[in-house]
Amino acid sequence: MKQSKSIHHIKRAGTTLAKPVVKAAAKLPTPKRRKAPEDLMREALANVPKITNDTISEHREDVLAGARKYIYPLKHSRRAAVIISSSIIGAALILFVSYVCLALYKFQSTSSFVYDVTQVLPLPVAKAGNSWVSYNSYLFELRHYMHYYETQQGVDFTTVSGKAQLANYKKQALQQVIDDAYVKQLARKNHVRVTSTQVDNQVALVRSQNRLGTSQHEFDAVLNEFWGWDENDFKRELSAQMLSQAVAAKLDTDTTERATTALQQLQAGTDFATLAGQLSDDATTRANGGQYSGSIDKRNTSLPPQVMQELFKLQAGQISGLINTGYSLEIVRVNAITDGKVQASHIQFNFKPVSTYLQPLEAKSTTHRYIKV
């Protein structure tokens, strides 16, 4: 009995001992077969999403949807910045124009700043008939007058007498630019014009006779010292004068006819001195047969440059044709030449002043002045 019990116990014990061994063996992982690289690549490619037009559109919409939350406030901030900037600029312009208008029309400033402004802004100082007269043209006339009398004559325009002198010239300057506007109207009506080439030729003639310096430096210095001008300013003034003279010459047919008749008589043999005594408008030489006093050399500046140019082209005894000086028609005769100096006579025919033709035009037109001088 004991032996069988022991055997039974051993069997149970063996059974008991064997069970854990079996369970432990059941938990061991089953080894997996490693996939080939080709299979792995195939699976990876299978999981990659396909790119089509539809997927691109969906992606773009997703991106834009995410960006709209930033774009919307940006649009509003930009619009606000534009509105604010425009408002500031508009206010600044209104203040600037208001200041300029007060300076010009109320206080009648002649400063360099307001003068520069009138070169940019076409503000009117008057209206002559149907023509606007620019404030800049008025200041141009006034400022060169002030410069000359302040620097060359020592006039103080802050004194009582200086203010009175300036007030008088303001009237002259305003009337001058109004007259210039009417001259331009007459010029257009009568097909009269002055070209830049004509102006340049006149400047060259004046400079060739050393009337404004021998060099460009001296020429510039003279213009600046006396009138506060540069060369363009000088040409501007000269062009206006030449146009006025050309209009007067075109309209004054009587003077042209008188001069032409006198030249024909001289060419026919009439005595120069006799004709000068009868016809010349120069009272200082008429009684002397038109003869200039003394000898004339090339440095003479008392005679018009056009007359000087012709005198030194002639030989003794020769007579010129009609010379247009701007203000008159002249005929000159060289009587003798000694040591480069000329003795000569002339017959002068003065054009009527251009105001002769402006007054009827002004009387028929209405002139508005926007400043009180």
SULLIN-V51490 format. One record per pair of residues at least 24 apart in sequence whose C-alpha atoms are under 8 Angstrom apart, sorted by the first residue. I is the first residue (numbers start at 1). J is the second residue. Records with the same first field share a line. If there is no record, write none. Layout:
# SULLIN-V51490
I = J + J
This chain:
# SULLIN-V51490
105 = 370 + 371
106 = 371
108 = 371
110 = 139 + 143
115 = 139
124 = 370
125 = 369 + 370 + 371
126 = 178 + 367 + 368 + 369 + 370 + 371
127 = 178 + 367 + 368 + 369
128 = 178 + 181 + 182 + 362 + 365 + 366 + 367 + 368
129 = 362 + 365 + 366 + 367
131 = 181 + 182
132 = 181
133 = 177 + 178 + 181
137 = 177
138 = 173 + 174 + 177
141 = 173 + 177
142 = 169 + 170 + 173
144 = 227 + 228 + 229
145 = 227
147 = 226 + 227 + 228
148 = 225 + 226 + 227 + 228
151 = 225 + 226
152 = 226
167 = 373
170 = 373
171 = 373
179 = 358
180 = 240 + 244
182 = 358 + 361 + 362
183 = 243 + 244 + 247 + 358
184 = 243
186 = 247
187 = 243 + 247
190 = 247 + 250
192 = 243 + 246 + 247 + 250
193 = 243 + 246
194 = 239 + 242 + 243 + 246
196 = 239
199 = 235 + 238 + 239 + 242
200 = 235
203 = 235
205 = 305 + 306
206 = 305
209 = 298 + 299 + 305
210 = 299
211 = 301
242 = 326
244 = 354
245 = 326 + 327 + 354
246 = 326
247 = 354
248 = 351 + 352 + 353 + 354 + 357
249 = 326 + 351
251 = 357
252 = 351 + 352
255 = 349 + 350 + 351 + 352
256 = 329
258 = 349
259 = 322 + 329 + 330 + 349
260 = 322
263 = 321 + 322 + 331
272 = 333
273 = 345
275 = 347
276 = 346 + 347
279 = 347 + 348 + 349
280 = 347 + 348 + 349
281 = 347 + 348 + 349 + 350
282 = 347 + 348 + 349
286 = 347
289 = 345
290 = 345 + 346 + 347
291 = 343 + 344 + 345 + 346
292 = 343 + 344 + 345 + 346
294 = 343
295 = 341 + 342 + 343 + 344
296 = 341 + 342 + 343 + 344
297 = 340 + 341 + 342
298 = 341
307 = 332
311 = 342 + 344
312 = 342
327 = 351
